[in-house]
Amino acid sequence: MPFTPFHFGPGVLLKGLAPNKISFTAFMLANVVVDLEPLYHILRADLPLHGPLHSFLAATSAGAMVGAGVALLPKAWQVVTKGRDLLAKRSRTLQAEFRPAASLLGGALGGFSHTVFDAFIYNDFHPLAPFSPVNPILGFISADELISG
């Protein structure tokens, strides 16, 4: 997929199915972090665009780390604002965005799903790295089919 916004769709679906169990914030941020790798290579005009961060293992791990960071945001907010509670009097769904379990799950799913969708269409992609250089799902769906739904 060209860049991150196309990756947010599955997160919307997952958040709709389990609003209190998945952090859409962590899901989106994980996708942005994973897409920093090809952006770096585009800006440097070098290839390949997709490196180690675009494997299932690395993207899911990076997503979980992003989720851990999202879970820490309310505590950081309290430090910065000298005790103001970011989530006081907020809806349960908004509070769930920052719960550790929801944030970790949202981030991990964001990283994992990013790799799934990119693996369909990019030939410089090794989703099973470091265990295998093979991309078993390349070409299973075309870029046009994937983007148009």
N, C-alpha and C positions, 0 to 999 in steps of 0.2 A: 504494500500500500504506500502511496506517495509520502504521506506523513501522518502524524499522530491523530488528527481528528477522525479519520476513518476507523481508527482502532477503538473509539469510545463506544460505538454501538453495542457491542456485547456487554459492556459495563452497565449501560442503561437497562438492558434486558435483565441482567443479574440483579441489579438494584431493585427493579420492579418486582422480581420474583421473591427476593429476600431482603426487604428494605432495612431490617434491623440487624442483618447478619453480614452485610458486605458494605465496605466503604467505597463509594464511587470516587471520592476524592483520592484515595490511595490508588484505585484502579487507573484513574487518569494520569496521576503523577508518575506511576510506574511506566506507563506507555511513553510519556515524555522523556523520562530518563533513558529508556531503551533506544529511543530515536535520536538521542544525542550522539550516538556512535556514528550512524551514517551522515548526520549533519556535519560532524567533525571532518569526515573524509570528503564530503562534498566541498566544504570550505577550503580544504587543502588540495582539492582536485586530484585525489589519489584513489586507487582501487585496491582491494574490493571495498565496497561501501559497508557491507555487513560482516562484522568480525565476531569475536568470541562472545560479546554481550548478547548476540542474537541466537544463542543456543537455548534450548529448554532449561537446562540447568542454570546457566548464568542469568537469563532473563527472569526466571522465577525467583531465584535468590535475590537478585537486585530489587525485584518487585516487593519481596518480603521485607527487605531493608528499608525501602521507601515507606512501606506500611508501618514499620516500627517508628519511623520518623513522624509520620502522620499521627500516630497514637501519642507521641510526646508533645505535639503542638499545644494542647490545652494547658499542660504544665508549664511550657515555655511562656505561654501567654500570661499565666499567673505571675511568673517571675518578672516579666517585662512591665506588667501593669500593677505590680505590687499587691497582688492578691485578688484582682477581679476575676471572677469565674467566667470563662468564655462560653460555657454551655449552660449556665444557670437560666432557668425558665425557657429552655429551648425544647423543641419537639423531640420525641424519642428517636425519630428517624435521623434528625441532625445529630443528636448525641451519639448515635450508633456510628456515625462517620469517623469518630475519633476513639471508639472503643478498641482496645488492643487486638482482640480476636477478629473483629470486623476489618480493622485496618490491615492486619497481616494477611487475611484472606483476600481482601480487595487488591492489595498490592501484588501478591503472588499470582492471583488470577489475571491481573493486568499484564504482568510480564509474560506469563505462559501463553495467554491468548495472542499477544503481540507476535510471538514467535510462530504460532500456528498459522496466522493469516499471512505473514510475510513468507513463510516457507512454501506456500502454494505458488508464489509467483517470481521469486528471485533465484537466479541460478548461482549466485555467489554465496549461497546460504547453506549452513551446516547445522541444522537444528539439533542433531544428536551429538555434537562435539561436547567433550573431547573423546567420546567413545567410538564415534564413527564419522567419516566424512560424507556419508550418504545423506541425501535429502529424499526420503521415500515419498513425499507428497508433492514434490515439484511438478507443476503442470496438471495436477488433478482438477483444479479449477483455474480458469483464466482470470487475468487481472480485471477484465471488463465484467465478468460474471461476479467476481468477488466484490467489486466496488458498487455495482448496480443492485446487488442483492439478489 
